[in-house]
Amino acid sequence: MIGLALNHPIVNEGLKMWQLTKKNKLPLYQQIMEQIIDYIQTGTLLPGDKLPPERKLAELYQINRSTVVHALDELVSLGWVIRRQGSGTLVNEGNWGRSTTPRVDWRRLFTQEAYPTEPYVEEVHRLLKDSVALDLYSGELPLNLIPDFRFPSYTWEDLLLEERKQSPLGYGPLQQVICQRIKMEQKIDVSADQVLITSGAQQAMFLLLQVMLQNGDSVAIEDPSFLYSLPIFASAGVRLYGVEMDQEGMRIDKLEQLILTKKIKMIIVNPTFQNPTGSTMSAKRRQELIILSQKYQLPIIEDEVFSELNFGPIPPSLKEMAPHQVIHLGSLSKIFGSSIKIGWIVADKDLIQRLSEAKQMMDFSISVFPQVIAHTALNDSKFQANQEILVAELKERGAAFTADAQQITEDWSISTIDGGLYVYLTWRHQKLSRKDWSIFLREKLLVAPSFLFSNDTMAMRVNYTRLTKQDRQQFFKRLQVISKQLRRN
């Protein structure tokens, strides 16, 4: 359990922390639930913190103990707190199985202010402004590697004419280009009415959760996974469960156990150059996953945003292997950066129609302008050549990183780099705590620790594509200093 400082708010239980607002019309147990969830989300209560005993809370709230017990029971069922015999009620140290009631302000959902960020991430964002800091945390290519393209001049009248080519599913010319690329890369014929354009992959994911699941449903994802910390699941009232991975990908035996015990309703995977591990699911494991999903009639969401950044042959996509069982998500943000916030969903027509209707109801409309930019970029005559130059440069940087990493192999194991943006480094020695990762911040080496993707604290995601030769030398120099401090700890 995390130790509490003398000035920690829980230590002084008599302060206003444990009071309710009289103006609130919600039932008392719900007010207590919302207050505790808010304290957890804002960092007032930290993972592992112990809540006051039930009798003490009842005294502080000036209500019956049974009401406090009801609130805590609900929080336990939603995964926000856990009860341990002899230890009392503790804040859950992970996100697995966590849910909340889906009272969502749609417009605020995708703004950074809508949900509090992890304190480590807040400090990283502050340090990003420091010129001395090495940014290997960001999930994008460095600006100098983003493929260039010529953007034609448009008058306002031209854009209004392009607007007429837009349907509820998106900008028609962009849909057609996406269909062509899917046919070329994944060997499957897709028509425009099977493609829905979204404002990025995260909005696509949220639409799928809203249309296909209900409050309280459970979803299986890889462990670790970038989905672990996204607020969209809690907002939709959906519980996340992580499935252990091995060298071939998500373990099918562990997944089947979860399906039977947690009543899983959907499987979401990032099978190619997975975020954060950089690993790729084998063709054999993909086939096993499809067979299992068919056995239990579960949809698979395939988040395939890194597959174009491959250094050699990769297994066929899940969508190619099972077109009607798999829903495919794509995005341009990993190649062109987050400024072109365009994603898409490829699925059967009926589902695309339902998703389109939900998108309109939630007012998730997309301006035609970024779609025109995306269409222009994909249609540029030099796009394919620029893409090949980019992949060649990434392959060179990946090989250089792997070679230089031999100097740290006594302390860290390093994943293989076959494509994508990330390499995963795992600490070989004693168990690390969250506090240990603050050393990286002090040394201004910005990485993504594994606790952002899982309950684990022993590894880190590094965006190797952001390292020039000089930066790479600095990275390993600083990492050796940090490793020495970690060994002392």
C-alpha positions, 0 to 999 in steps of 0.5 A: 500500500502507498504510504501517506504523508502527514499532509495527505488529505486522508490523514486529516479525516475531519476536514471538508473532504468527507462532506456532501453538498446539501443542494445535490438531489441525488440519493446519498449513496450515489453522492458518496460514490461520485465524490470518491470517484472524483477524488480518484480521478483527480489524484486526491486519492491515489492507487493503494490509498486506504479509505477511512473505516465505514463507521468513521465515514458514516460519522463524518458524512453524518448518515447511517452506516448502511448508506456508506456500506451501500456506496462502497459495495457499488464502488467495489462492484464497479472496480474503483475500490477493493476490500481486503481482509484485515486492511479495509477498503483500498483504492484499486491499483489498476483499471481492470474491471473498472466501470462508471455510470455513463452520464456523458457530455458528448462534446467534452468527451474528447477534450483534454479537460474532460478527464483528469490526467495521470500525474506522471503524464501531466509532468511529462507534458510540462517537461515537453516544453524543456529543450533539454528533455528527450521526448520518447514518450510522444506517440507520433513521428518527429516532424522531419520524418512526416511525409510531405505532399503538395496541397492545392490552393482552394477557394471558399467556393471550391470547399463548398463544392467539395462539401456537396460530395459529403454523405453521412458516412463521410467525404466520398472521394476519401472513402473511395481512396480508403477502399482502394488502399484496403483492397491493395494492402489487405486483398479484400473488396470493400465498397464505400457503404462499408466505410465510415469516416471518423475524427480519429480512431478514438472516436471510432472506438467510442462509437462502436462501444455505444452502438454494440455494447450496454452499460456494464458489458465487459471487453477483453484487450491485450495486457499491456495495451494503450486502451488501458488508460483511455477514459472512453471505456469508463464513460461508456460504462464498459469494463476492461479486462486484460489478457496476458500476452506471449511471444505470439500475441494474446493468449487464447487460453487466458482469453477463453477463461475471461470469456467464461468468467467475465462474460466478455462481449467484445475483443479489441486487439492491436495485432500489428506492431502493438502499442506499447510492446511493438510486437506482432501477433503471429498468423497462427495466433490470429487464426486461433483468435478468429476460431475462438471468437466464432465459437462464442459469437464475439466481434473482434475490433482490429485496430490496425494503425501501424501496419503500413510501417513494416520492414518486411512481410507481416501476417494477413490482417484479421479482417482479411482472414474473417471479413464478417467477424472482424471490424477494422479500424484505421487512421492517418495520425501515425503517418501524418501526425495528429493534425490530420485527425482522420480515422475510419471504420470498415464493417458490414453495411448494416453496422456502418449504417447504425454507427452513422446514425449514432454519429449524427445523434451525438453530433460527431460531425467532421468538417470536410476540410481535414477530409480533403487534406487526407484525400489529397495526401493519399492521392499525391503522386509521390505518396508511395515513394515518400512512404518507402523513404520513411519506412527505410529511415525507420528501419535504419533507426530501429537497427541503430537503436538495437545495436546501441542497446547492447550496452544496457542488456544487463539491466534491460531486455529489449523487444525486436523492432520489425516496424511501427513506432515503438520498442519495449524495454523491460527491467531485469532486476528488482520490482520497480514502483511508480515512484522509481519512474520519477527518476526518469523525469528528473533526468528529463528522459521522457518515456511511457512506463508500463503502468500507463498500459497495465498494472505492471510497473517493470517496463517502458515504451520508447518511441525509437523513431524520434531519436537522431544519432546524437539523441540516441547517444544521449538516451543511452547515456542518461539511461545508464545513469538512471539504471545505476540509481534504480539498482541502488534502490 
